[in-house]
Amino acid sequence: MKLLIFGNPLDNRDVLTTFFKSKLVVVDETTDIEEALDLTRFYEYDAVVLRVTDTRPAEIELIRRLRLAGLRCPIMAVAHLLSEATRLRILEAGVDDLIVSAISHEEI
């Protein structure tokens, strides 16, 4: 399995990347929208995982641009806390799944 993870770690431990790598998942990471778009053009991913925050609208822009580019793999957004308005914008942008305050690896 190969994943693209976009965004800054949600905490100092970066449990998301550590968890996936412990399951022998190949993980590419970036915090740059243009690099993320390039990576999805050149490599085939099983899923794209976005670390989402209320204070950074880049994730919503990336979701829209990935869908406009024809990306068909699942896009999952993960966040600690989000306002209702941000959750709605993320879902409307085209994510397949949104996990807020994920507390277990099974949920991811």
Biopython code that builds the backbone (N, CA, C, O; Angstrom):
import numpy as np
from Bio.PDB.StructureBuilder import StructureBuilder

atoms = [
    (1, "MET", "N", (0.842, -1.168, 0.000)),
    (1, "MET", "CA", (0.000, 0.000, 0.000)),
    (1, "MET", "C", (0.892, 1.238, 0.000)),
    (1, "MET", "O", (1.941, 1.265, 0.644)),
    (2, "LYS", "N", (0.455, 2.260, -0.735)),
    (2, "LYS", "CA", (1.218, 3.503, -0.821)),
    (2, "LYS", "C", (0.287, 4.678, -0.543)),
    (2, "LYS", "O", (-0.773, 4.805, -1.157)),
    (3, "LEU", "N", (0.702, 5.547, 0.403)),
    (3, "LEU", "CA", (-0.096, 6.705, 0.793)),
    (3, "LEU", "C", (0.674, 7.992, 0.583)),
    (3, "LEU", "O", (1.901, 8.029, 0.684)),
    (4, "LEU", "N", (-0.072, 9.051, 0.288)),
    (4, "LEU", "CA", (0.473, 10.400, 0.313)),
    (4, "LEU", "C", (-0.151, 11.099, 1.507)),
    (4, "LEU", "O", (-1.375, 11.169, 1.619)),
    (5, "ILE", "N", (0.687, 11.619, 2.403)),
    (5, "ILE", "CA", (0.197, 12.363, 3.563)),
    (5, "ILE", "C", (0.565, 13.822, 3.361)),
    (5, "ILE", "O", (1.728, 14.156, 3.135)),
    (6, "PHE", "N", (-0.443, 14.691, 3.444)),
    (6, "PHE", "CA", (-0.247, 16.121, 3.232)),
    (6, "PHE", "C", (-0.523, 16.880, 4.519)),
    (6, "PHE", "O", (-1.487, 16.590, 5.227)),
    (7, "GLY", "N", (0.325, 17.849, 4.816)),
    (7, "GLY", "CA", (0.099, 18.744, 5.946)),
    (7, "GLY", "C", (1.110, 18.546, 7.049)),
    (7, "GLY", "O", (1.849, 17.562, 7.083)),
    (8, "ASN", "N", (1.121, 19.508, 7.949)),
    (8, "ASN", "CA", (2.019, 19.453, 9.101)),
    (8, "ASN", "C", (1.487, 18.457, 10.118)),
    (8, "ASN", "O", (0.273, 18.289, 10.239)),
    (9, "PRO", "N", (2.379, 17.788, 10.855)),
    (9, "PRO", "CA", (1.916, 16.870, 11.904)),
    (9, "PRO", "C", (0.973, 17.582, 12.867)),
    (9, "PRO", "O", (1.180, 18.746, 13.211)),
    (10, "LEU", "N", (-0.056, 16.872, 13.295)),
    (10, "LEU", "CA", (-1.043, 17.461, 14.195)),
    (10, "LEU", "C", (-0.526, 17.576, 15.620)),
    (10, "LEU", "O", (-1.076, 18.329, 16.423)),
    (11, "ASP", "N", (0.523, 16.837, 15.936)),
    (11, "ASP", "CA", (1.131, 16.939, 17.262)),
    (11, "ASP", "C", (2.610, 16.593, 17.139)),
    (11, "ASP", "O", (3.070, 16.200, 16.066)),
    (12, "ASN", "N", (3.341, 16.734, 18.211)),
    (12, "ASN", "CA", (4.783, 16.499, 18.184)),
    (12, "ASN", "C", (5.148, 15.038, 17.955)),
    (12, "ASN", "O", (6.256, 14.746, 17.506)),
    (13, "ARG", "N", (4.253, 14.133, 18.250)),
    (13, "ARG", "CA", (4.550, 12.704, 18.128)),
    (13, "ARG", "C", (4.360, 12.173, 16.714)),
    (13, "ARG", "O", (4.937, 11.144, 16.362)),
    (14, "ASP", "N", (3.569, 12.850, 15.903)),
    (14, "ASP", "CA", (3.271, 12.422, 14.532)),
    (14, "ASP", "C", (2.876, 10.951, 14.481)),
    (14, "ASP", "O", (3.478, 10.160, 13.756)),
    (15, "VAL", "N", (1.867, 10.598, 15.253)),
    (15, "VAL", "CA", (1.435, 9.206, 15.346)),
    (15, "VAL", "C", (0.870, 8.679, 14.030)),
    (15, "VAL", "O", (0.900, 7.472, 13.790)),
    (16, "LEU", "N", (0.366, 9.542, 13.193)),
    (16, "LEU", "CA", (-0.226, 9.104, 11.932)),
    (16, "LEU", "C", (0.815, 8.425, 11.039)),
    (16, "LEU", "O", (0.616, 7.293, 10.597)),
    (17, "THR", "N", (1.906, 9.106, 10.780)),
    (17, "THR", "CA", (2.964, 8.540, 9.939)),
    (17, "THR", "C", (3.590, 7.318, 10.595)),
    (17, "THR", "O", (3.835, 6.309, 9.934)),
    (18, "THR", "N", (3.846, 7.411, 11.886)),
    (18, "THR", "CA", (4.440, 6.288, 12.614)),
    (18, "THR", "C", (3.554, 5.051, 12.526)),
    (18, "THR", "O", (4.043, 3.942, 12.313)),
    (19, "PHE", "N", (2.253, 5.249, 12.691)),
    (19, "PHE", "CA", (1.317, 4.126, 12.616)),
    (19, "PHE", "C", (1.348, 3.468, 11.240)),
    (19, "PHE", "O", (1.478, 2.247, 11.142)),
    (20, "PHE", "N", (1.231, 4.255, 10.188)),
    (20, "PHE", "CA", (1.219, 3.674, 8.844)),
    (20, "PHE", "C", (2.523, 2.956, 8.520)),
    (20, "PHE", "O", (2.511, 1.869, 7.944)),
    (21, "LYS", "N", (3.644, 3.562, 8.888)),
    (21, "LYS", "CA", (4.934, 2.923, 8.612)),
    (21, "LYS", "C", (5.092, 1.623, 9.404)),
    (21, "LYS", "O", (5.734, 0.685, 8.932)),
    (22, "SER", "N", (4.512, 1.563, 10.600)),
    (22, "SER", "CA", (4.582, 0.328, 11.393)),
    (22, "SER", "C", (3.802, -0.806, 10.729)),
    (22, "SER", "O", (4.048, -1.981, 11.001)),
    (23, "LYS", "N", (2.868, -0.446, 9.867)),
    (23, "LYS", "CA", (2.084, -1.440, 9.120)),
    (23, "LYS", "C", (2.698, -1.708, 7.748)),
    (23, "LYS", "O", (2.064, -2.315, 6.885)),
    (24, "LEU", "N", (3.949, -1.247, 7.552)),
    (24, "LEU", "CA", (4.710, -1.435, 6.318)),
    (24, "LEU", "C", (4.077, -0.748, 5.110)),
    (24, "LEU", "O", (4.208, -1.211, 3.977)),
    (25, "VAL", "N", (3.400, 0.348, 5.366)),
    (25, "VAL", "CA", (2.833, 1.166, 4.299)),
    (25, "VAL", "C", (3.926, 2.103, 3.792)),
    (25, "VAL", "O", (4.669, 2.680, 4.587)),
    (26, "VAL", "N", (4.025, 2.255, 2.479)),
    (26, "VAL", "CA", (4.957, 3.218, 1.895)),
    (26, "VAL", "C", (4.303, 4.589, 1.998)),
    (26, "VAL", "O", (3.191, 4.791, 1.509)),
    (27, "VAL", "N", (4.998, 5.532, 2.636)),
    (27, "VAL", "CA", (4.425, 6.851, 2.901)),
    (27, "VAL", "C", (5.289, 7.933, 2.262)),
    (27, "VAL", "O", (6.490, 8.018, 2.516)),
    (28, "ASP", "N", (4.656, 8.759, 1.427)),
    (28, "ASP", "CA", (5.271, 9.988, 0.939)),
    (28, "ASP", "C", (4.598, 11.129, 1.680)),
    (28, "ASP", "O", (3.382, 11.115, 1.870)),
    (29, "GLU", "N", (5.384, 12.123, 2.105)),
    (29, "GLU", "CA", (4.831, 13.252, 2.854)),
    (29, "GLU", "C", (5.242, 14.568, 2.223)),
    (29, "GLU", "O", (6.346, 14.699, 1.694)),
    (30, "THR", "N", (4.342, 15.542, 2.283)),
    (30, "THR", "CA", (4.653, 16.890, 1.832)),
    (30, "THR", "C", (3.740, 17.884, 2.541)),
    (30, "THR", "O", (2.665, 17.533, 3.027)),
    (31, "THR", "N", (4.194, 19.124, 2.585)),
    (31, "THR", "CA", (3.366, 20.212, 3.114)),
    (31, "THR", "C", (3.101, 21.248, 2.029)),
    (31, "THR", "O", (2.522, 22.300, 2.300)),
    (32, "ASP", "N", (3.523, 20.953, 0.802)),
    (32, "ASP", "CA", (3.405, 21.889, -0.308)),
    (32, "ASP", "C", (2.339, 21.409, -1.299)),
    (32, "ASP", "O", (2.391, 20.270, -1.763)),
    (33, "ILE", "N", (1.379, 22.272, -1.620)),
    (33, "ILE", "CA", (0.286, 21.889, -2.518)),
    (33, "ILE", "C", (0.805, 21.469, -3.885)),
    (33, "ILE", "O", (0.404, 20.428, -4.407)),
    (34, "GLU", "N", (1.682, 22.259, -4.465)),
    (34, "GLU", "CA", (2.179, 21.945, -5.808)),
    (34, "GLU", "C", (2.932, 20.615, -5.832)),
    (34, "GLU", "O", (2.808, 19.841, -6.782)),
    (35, "GLU", "N", (3.710, 20.355, -4.786)),
    (35, "GLU", "CA", (4.411, 19.076, -4.711)),
    (35, "GLU", "C", (3.420, 17.923, -4.586)),
    (35, "GLU", "O", (3.608, 16.874, -5.202)),
    (36, "ALA", "N", (2.372, 18.108, -3.796)),
    (36, "ALA", "CA", (1.350, 17.071, -3.655)),
    (36, "ALA", "C", (0.681, 16.786, -4.997)),
    (36, "ALA", "O", (0.455, 15.627, -5.345)),
    (37, "LEU", "N", (0.368, 17.830, -5.743)),
    (37, "LEU", "CA", (-0.244, 17.639, -7.058)),
    (37, "LEU", "C", (0.709, 16.911, -8.006)),
    (37, "LEU", "O", (0.292, 16.020, -8.745)),
    (38, "ASP", "N", (1.979, 17.289, -7.983)),
    (38, "ASP", "CA", (2.973, 16.607, -8.818)),
    (38, "ASP", "C", (3.106, 15.136, -8.439)),
    (38, "ASP", "O", (3.154, 14.268, -9.310)),
    (39, "LEU", "N", (3.166, 14.861, -7.149)),
    (39, "LEU", "CA", (3.302, 13.475, -6.698)),
    (39, "LEU", "C", (2.127, 12.619, -7.167)),
    (39, "LEU", "O", (2.318, 11.475, -7.579)),
    (40, "THR", "N", (0.914, 13.170, -7.106)),
    (40, "THR", "CA", (-0.252, 12.387, -7.538)),
    (40, "THR", "C", (-0.293, 12.220, -9.051)),
    (40, "THR", "O", (-0.935, 11.295, -9.550)),
    (41, "ARG", "N", (0.379, 13.095, -9.788)),
    (41, "ARG", "CA", (0.472, 12.936, -11.242)),
    (41, "ARG", "C", (1.462, 11.842, -11.626)),
    (41, "ARG", "O", (1.245, 11.109, -12.591)),
    (42, "PHE", "N", (2.543, 11.736, -10.868)),
    (42, "PHE", "CA", (3.626, 10.831, -11.237)),
    (42, "PHE", "C", (3.564, 9.469, -10.554)),
    (42, "PHE", "O", (4.155, 8.508, -11.049)),
    (43, "TYR", "N", (2.866, 9.367, -9.438)),
    (43, "TYR", "CA", (2.794, 8.108, -8.694)),
    (43, "TYR", "C", (1.341, 7.729, -8.469)),
    (43, "TYR", "O", (0.459, 8.585, -8.405)),
    (44, "GLU", "N", (1.114, 6.439, -8.352)),
    (44, "GLU", "CA", (-0.229, 5.953, -8.069)),
    (44, "GLU", "C", (-0.337, 5.656, -6.576)),
    (44, "GLU", "O", (0.398, 4.825, -6.044)),
    (45, "TYR", "N", (-1.249, 6.337, -5.916)),
    (45, "TYR", "CA", (-1.449, 6.158, -4.476)),
    (45, "TYR", "C", (-2.735, 5.383, -4.227)),
    (45, "TYR", "O", (-3.701, 5.476, -4.984)),
    (46, "ASP", "N", (-2.716, 4.616, -3.139)),
    (46, "ASP", "CA", (-3.930, 3.919, -2.728)),
    (46, "ASP", "C", (-4.880, 4.862, -2.006)),
    (46, "ASP", "O", (-6.092, 4.643, -1.989)),
    (47, "ALA", "N", (-4.322, 5.917, -1.406)),
    (47, "ALA", "CA", (-5.136, 6.929, -0.729)),
    (47, "ALA", "C", (-4.279, 8.159, -0.456)),
    (47, "ALA", "O", (-3.051, 8.092, -0.413)),
    (48, "VAL", "N", (-4.964, 9.280, -0.274)),
    (48, "VAL", "CA", (-4.323, 10.524, 0.146)),
    (48, "VAL", "C", (-4.902, 10.869, 1.511)),
    (48, "VAL", "O", (-6.120, 10.884, 1.695)),
    (49, "VAL", "N", (-4.020, 11.146, 2.467)),
    (49, "VAL", "CA", (-4.437, 11.491, 3.826)),
    (49, "VAL", "C", (-4.032, 12.936, 4.086)),
    (49, "VAL", "O", (-2.873, 13.308, 3.900)),
    (50, "LEU", "N", (-4.986, 13.742, 4.516)),
    (50, "LEU", "CA", (-4.727, 15.151, 4.796)),
    (50, "LEU", "C", (-4.814, 15.412, 6.285)),
    (50, "LEU", "O", (-5.785, 15.027, 6.937)),
    (51, "ARG", "N", (-3.799, 16.065, 6.817)),
    (51, "ARG", "CA", (-3.864, 16.554, 8.197)),
    (51, "ARG", "C", (-4.510, 17.938, 8.114)),
    (51, "ARG", "O", (-3.955, 18.853, 7.505)),
    (52, "VAL", "N", (-5.665, 18.082, 8.719)),
    (52, "VAL", "CA", (-6.464, 19.291, 8.545)),
    (52, "VAL", "C", (-6.524, 20.098, 9.831)),
    (52, "VAL", "O", (-6.617, 19.541, 10.925)),
    (53, "THR", "N", (-6.470, 21.432, 9.687)),
    (53, "THR", "CA", (-6.676, 22.339, 10.817)),
    (53, "THR", "C", (-7.631, 23.447, 10.396)),
    (53, "THR", "O", (-7.822, 23.699, 9.206)),
    (54, "ASP", "N", (-8.225, 24.101, 11.380)),
    (54, "ASP", "CA", (-9.112, 25.234, 11.100)),
    (54, "ASP", "C", (-8.353, 26.434, 10.558)),
    (54, "ASP", "O", (-8.912, 27.254, 9.830)),
    (55, "THR", "N", (-7.090, 26.534, 10.910)),
    (55, "THR", "CA", (-6.334, 27.741, 10.590)),
    (55, "THR", "C", (-5.637, 27.691, 9.240)),
    (55, "THR", "O", (-5.042, 28.686, 8.827)),
    (56, "ARG", "N", (-5.691, 26.577, 8.549)),
    (56, "ARG", "CA", (-4.978, 26.460, 7.281)),
    (56, "ARG", "C", (-5.930, 26.007, 6.171)),
    (56, "ARG", "O", (-6.285, 24.829, 6.112)),
    (57, "PRO", "N", (-6.342, 26.913, 5.303)),
    (57, "PRO", "CA", (-7.284, 26.554, 4.239)),
    (57, "PRO", "C", (-6.651, 25.803, 3.070)),
    (57, "PRO", "O", (-7.357, 25.427, 2.134)),
    (58, "ALA", "N", (-5.339, 25.577, 3.101)),
    (58, "ALA", "CA", (-4.648, 24.917, 1.984)),
    (58, "ALA", "C", (-5.192, 23.518, 1.722)),
    (58, "ALA", "O", (-5.237, 23.081, 0.572)),
    (59, "GLU", "N", (-5.598, 22.821, 2.752)),
    (59, "GLU", "CA", (-6.091, 21.460, 2.580)),
    (59, "GLU", "C", (-7.349, 21.433, 1.716)),
    (59, "GLU", "O", (-7.505, 20.557, 0.866)),
    (60, "ILE", "N", (-8.241, 22.392, 1.935)),
    (60, "ILE", "CA", (-9.479, 22.451, 1.156)),
    (60, "ILE", "C", (-9.156, 22.736, -0.306)),
    (60, "ILE", "O", (-9.744, 22.135, -1.204)),
    (61, "GLU", "N", (-8.233, 23.642, -0.541)),
    (61, "GLU", "CA", (-7.801, 23.944, -1.911)),
    (61, "GLU", "C", (-7.186, 22.710, -2.568)),
    (61, "GLU", "O", (-7.442, 22.439, -3.741)),
    (62, "LEU", "N", (-6.385, 21.971, -1.826)),
    (62, "LEU", "CA", (-5.771, 20.763, -2.375)),
    (62, "LEU", "C", (-6.830, 19.725, -2.731)),
    (62, "LEU", "O", (-6.745, 19.101, -3.790)),
    (63, "ILE", "N", (-7.813, 19.530, -1.881)),
    (63, "ILE", "CA", (-8.887, 18.564, -2.166)),
    (63, "ILE", "C", (-9.556, 18.917, -3.488)),
    (63, "ILE", "O", (-9.736, 18.056, -4.349)),
    (64, "ARG", "N", (-9.923, 20.182, -3.647)),
    (64, "ARG", "CA", (-10.585, 20.617, -4.885)),
    (64, "ARG", "C", (-9.697, 20.380, -6.107)),
    (64, "ARG", "O", (-10.160, 19.878, -7.131)),
    (65, "ARG", "N", (-8.433, 20.741, -5.990)),
    (65, "ARG", "CA", (-7.519, 20.605, -7.127)),
    (65, "ARG", "C", (-7.248, 19.143, -7.466)),
    (65, "ARG", "O", (-7.102, 18.797, -8.638)),
    (66, "LEU", "N", (-7.178, 18.284, -6.454)),
    (66, "LEU", "CA", (-6.999, 16.854, -6.716)),
    (66, "LEU", "C", (-8.206, 16.285, -7.452)),
    (66, "LEU", "O", (-8.054, 15.521, -8.406)),
    (67, "ARG", "N", (-9.389, 16.651, -7.016)),
    (67, "ARG", "CA", (-10.605, 16.156, -7.673)),
    (67, "ARG", "C", (-10.734, 16.725, -9.086)),
    (67, "ARG", "O", (-11.127, 16.005, -10.004)),
    (68, "LEU", "N", (-10.408, 18.004, -9.272)),
    (68, "LEU", "CA", (-10.453, 18.595, -10.614)),
    (68, "LEU", "C", (-9.446, 17.935, -11.550)),
    (68, "LEU", "O", (-9.685, 17.838, -12.754)),
    (69, "ALA", "N", (-8.323, 17.482, -11.002)),
    (69, "ALA", "CA", (-7.299, 16.806, -11.801)),
    (69, "ALA", "C", (-7.688, 15.366, -12.122)),
    (69, "ALA", "O", (-6.992, 14.684, -12.874)),
    (70, "GLY", "N", (-8.794, 14.906, -11.553)),
    (70, "GLY", "CA", (-9.279, 13.564, -11.852)),
    (70, "GLY", "C", (-8.768, 12.468, -10.934)),
    (70, "GLY", "O", (-8.887, 11.288, -11.264)),
    (71, "LEU", "N", (-8.198, 12.832, -9.784)),
    (71, "LEU", "CA", (-7.716, 11.820, -8.845)),
    (71, "LEU", "C", (-8.884, 10.971, -8.367)),
    (71, "LEU", "O", (-9.895, 11.496, -7.901)),
    (72, "ARG", "N", (-8.738, 9.654, -8.487)),
    (72, "ARG", "CA", (-9.843, 8.771, -8.138)),
    (72, "ARG", "C", (-9.636, 8.008, -6.847)),
    (72, "ARG", "O", (-10.571, 7.387, -6.342)),
    (73, "CYS", "N", (-8.425, 8.041, -6.303)),
    (73, "CYS", "CA", (-8.195, 7.298, -5.062)),
    (73, "CYS", "C", (-8.895, 8.014, -3.903)),
    (73, "CYS", "O", (-9.179, 9.208, -3.995)),
    (74, "PRO", "N", (-9.169, 7.297, -2.825)),
    (74, "PRO", "CA", (-9.831, 7.914, -1.673)),
    (74, "PRO", "C", (-8.984, 9.029, -1.054)),
    (74, "PRO", "O", (-7.758, 8.942, -0.990)),
    (75, "ILE", "N", (-9.671, 10.066, -0.605)),
    (75, "ILE", "CA", (-9.032, 11.157, 0.132)),
    (75, "ILE", "C", (-9.646, 11.169, 1.523)),
    (75, "ILE", "O", (-10.864, 11.259, 1.677)),
    (76, "MET", "N", (-8.783, 11.076, 2.541)),
    (76, "MET", "CA", (-9.232, 11.060, 3.931)),
    (76, "MET", "C", (-8.634, 12.256, 4.659)),
    (76, "MET", "O", (-7.437, 12.520, 4.543)),
    (77, "ALA", "N", (-9.451, 12.973, 5.398)),
    (77, "ALA", "CA", (-8.983, 14.101, 6.198)),
    (77, "ALA", "C", (-9.018, 13.707, 7.671)),
    (77, "ALA", "O", (-9.983, 13.107, 8.145)),
    (78, "VAL", "N", (-7.946, 14.055, 8.388)),
    (78, "VAL", "CA", (-7.822, 13.737, 9.812)),
    (78, "VAL", "C", (-7.527, 15.029, 10.561)),
    (78, "VAL", "O", (-6.677, 15.817, 10.146)),
    (79, "ALA", "N", (-8.236, 15.242, 11.672)),
    (79, "ALA", "CA", (-8.043, 16.472, 12.446)),
    (79, "ALA", "C", (-8.299, 16.212, 13.921)),
    (79, "ALA", "O", (-9.013, 15.279, 14.289)),
    (80, "HIS", "N", (-7.701, 17.059, 14.762)),
    (80, "HIS", "CA", (-8.001, 16.991, 16.193)),
    (80, "HIS", "C", (-9.332, 17.671, 16.481)),
    (80, "HIS", "O", (-10.230, 17.066, 17.065)),
    (81, "LEU", "N", (-9.457, 18.908, 16.078)),
    (81, "LEU", "CA", (-10.684, 19.672, 16.289)),
    (81, "LEU", "C", (-10.966, 20.508, 15.052)),
    (81, "LEU", "O", (-10.048, 21.066, 14.451)),
    (82, "LEU", "N", (-12.236, 20.595, 14.669)),
    (82, "LEU", "CA", (-12.631, 21.437, 13.545)),
    (82, "LEU", "C", (-13.971, 22.074, 13.844)),
    (82, "LEU", "O", (-14.824, 21.477, 14.501)),
    (83, "SER", "N", (-14.148, 23.283, 13.362)),
    (83, "SER", "CA", (-15.455, 23.916, 13.486)),
    (83, "SER", "C", (-16.421, 23.224, 12.523)),
    (83, "SER", "O", (-16.003, 22.562, 11.573)),
    (84, "GLU", "N", (-17.698, 23.387, 12.783)),
    (84, "GLU", "CA", (-18.700, 22.782, 11.909)),
    (84, "GLU", "C", (-18.584, 23.329, 10.490)),
    (84, "GLU", "O", (-18.729, 22.581, 9.523)),
    (85, "ALA", "N", (-18.326, 24.619, 10.361)),
    (85, "ALA", "CA", (-18.198, 25.231, 9.034)),
    (85, "ALA", "C", (-17.031, 24.628, 8.256)),
    (85, "ALA", "O", (-17.150, 24.370, 7.058)),
    (86, "THR", "N", (-15.918, 24.406, 8.925)),
    (86, "THR", "CA", (-14.758, 23.812, 8.252)),
    (86, "THR", "C", (-15.039, 22.369, 7.866)),
    (86, "THR", "O", (-14.655, 21.936, 6.779)),
    (87, "ARG", "N", (-15.699, 21.623, 8.731)),
    (87, "ARG", "CA", (-16.060, 20.238, 8.393)),
    (87, "ARG", "C", (-16.920, 20.195, 7.135)),
    (87, "ARG", "O", (-16.704, 19.359, 6.258)),
    (88, "LEU", "N", (-17.887, 21.091, 7.050)),
    (88, "LEU", "CA", (-18.759, 21.130, 5.874)),
    (88, "LEU", "C", (-17.985, 21.498, 4.613)),
    (88, "LEU", "O", (-18.206, 20.903, 3.559)),
    (89, "ARG", "N", (-17.075, 22.476, 4.707)),
    (89, "ARG", "CA", (-16.267, 22.870, 3.542)),
    (89, "ARG", "C", (-15.388, 21.709, 3.068)),
    (89, "ARG", "O", (-15.227, 21.497, 1.866)),
    (90, "ILE", "N", (-14.832, 20.974, 4.001)),
    (90, "ILE", "CA", (-13.980, 19.833, 3.646)),
    (90, "ILE", "C", (-14.802, 18.750, 2.949)),
    (90, "ILE", "O", (-14.373, 18.205, 1.931)),
    (91, "LEU", "N", (-15.953, 18.443, 3.480)),
    (91, "LEU", "CA", (-16.811, 17.433, 2.863)),
    (91, "LEU", "C", (-17.295, 17.878, 1.489)),
    (91, "LEU", "O", (-17.328, 17.078, 0.554)),
    (92, "GLU", "N", (-17.670, 19.146, 1.359)),
    (92, "GLU", "CA", (-18.125, 19.669, 0.072)),
    (92, "GLU", "C", (-17.007, 19.696, -0.963)),
    (92, "GLU", "O", (-17.270, 19.600, -2.162)),
    (93, "ALA", "N", (-15.765, 19.825, -0.512)),
    (93, "ALA", "CA", (-14.627, 19.867, -1.434)),
    (93, "ALA", "C", (-14.365, 18.508, -2.073)),
    (93, "ALA", "O", (-13.744, 18.433, -3.134)),
    (94, "GLY", "N", (-14.834, 17.428, -1.434)),
    (94, "GLY", "CA", (-14.717, 16.125, -2.074)),
    (94, "GLY", "C", (-13.969, 15.036, -1.335)),
    (94, "GLY", "O", (-13.547, 14.061, -1.956)),
    (95, "VAL", "N", (-13.787, 15.169, -0.014)),
    (95, "VAL", "CA", (-13.131, 14.072, 0.703)),
    (95, "VAL", "C", (-14.072, 12.875, 0.786)),
    (95, "VAL", "O", (-15.295, 13.017, 0.746)),
    (96, "ASP", "N", (-13.477, 11.708, 0.900)),
    (96, "ASP", "CA", (-14.268, 10.493, 1.051)),
    (96, "ASP", "C", (-14.573, 10.201, 2.511)),
    (96, "ASP", "O", (-15.588, 9.582, 2.832)),
    (97, "ASP", "N", (-13.682, 10.652, 3.399)),
    (97, "ASP", "CA", (-13.879, 10.402, 4.824)),
    (97, "ASP", "C", (-13.234, 11.515, 5.626)),
    (97, "ASP", "O", (-12.184, 12.036, 5.250)),
    (98, "LEU", "N", (-13.860, 11.873, 6.724)),
    (98, "LEU", "CA", (-13.350, 12.905, 7.627)),
    (98, "LEU", "C", (-13.381, 12.343, 9.035)),
    (98, "LEU", "O", (-14.440, 11.982, 9.549)),
    (99, "ILE", "N", (-12.202, 12.273, 9.659)),
    (99, "ILE", "CA", (-12.100, 11.774, 11.029)),
    (99, "ILE", "C", (-11.635, 12.923, 11.905)),
    (99, "ILE", "O", (-10.543, 13.458, 11.714)),
    (100, "VAL", "N", (-12.469, 13.300, 12.866)),
    (100, "VAL", "CA", (-12.133, 14.384, 13.786)),
    (100, "VAL", "C", (-11.899, 13.779, 15.161)),
    (100, "VAL", "O", (-12.696, 12.972, 15.638)),
    (101, "SER", "N", (-10.801, 14.176, 15.793)),
    (101, "SER", "CA", (-10.408, 13.672, 17.112)),
    (101, "SER", "C", (-10.263, 12.156, 17.111)),
    (101, "SER", "O", (-10.795, 11.462, 17.978)),
    (102, "ALA", "N", (-9.531, 11.660, 16.121)),
    (102, "ALA", "CA", (-9.264, 10.220, 16.065)),
    (102, "ALA", "C", (-8.483, 9.810, 17.304)),
    (102, "ALA", "O", (-7.424, 10.366, 17.597)),
    (103, "ILE", "N", (-9.015, 8.835, 18.025)),
    (103, "ILE", "CA", (-8.337, 8.430, 19.250)),
    (103, "ILE", "C", (-7.824, 6.997, 19.192)),
    (103, "ILE", "O", (-7.133, 6.548, 20.106)),
    (104, "SER", "N", (-8.156, 6.279, 18.129)),
    (104, "SER", "CA", (-7.662, 4.910, 18.036)),
    (104, "SER", "C", (-7.175, 4.625, 16.619)),
    (104, "SER", "O", (-7.663, 5.212, 15.653)),
    (105, "HIS", "N", (-6.218, 3.727, 16.509)),
    (105, "HIS", "CA", (-5.700, 3.355, 15.198)),
    (105, "HIS", "C", (-6.757, 2.639, 14.365)),
    (105, "HIS", "O", (-6.741, 2.736, 13.138)),
    (106, "GLU", "N", (-7.665, 1.930, 15.003)),
    (106, "GLU", "CA", (-8.712, 1.226, 14.280)),
    (106, "GLU", "C", (-9.604, 2.198, 13.526)),
    (106, "GLU", "O", (-10.096, 1.888, 12.441)),
    (107, "GLU", "N", (-9.810, 3.372, 14.104)),
    (107, "GLU", "CA", (-10.652, 4.374, 13.466)),
    (107, "GLU", "C", (-10.024, 4.871, 12.169)),
    (107, "GLU", "O", (-10.727, 5.183, 11.208)),
    (108, "ILE", "N", (-8.692, 4.942, 12.150)),
    (108, "ILE", "CA", (-7.983, 5.408, 10.955)),
    (108, "ILE", "C", (-7.954, 4.292, 9.945)),
    (108, "ILE", "O", (-7.405, 4.459, 8.856)),
]
sb = StructureBuilder()
sb.init_structure("model")
sb.init_model(0)
sb.init_chain("A")
sb.init_seg("    ")
for serial, (resi, resn, name, xyz) in enumerate(atoms, 1):
    if name == "N":
        sb.init_residue(resn, " ", resi, " ")
    sb.init_atom(name, np.array(xyz, "f"), 0.0, 1.0, " ", f" {name:<3s}", serial, name[0])
structure = sb.get_structure()
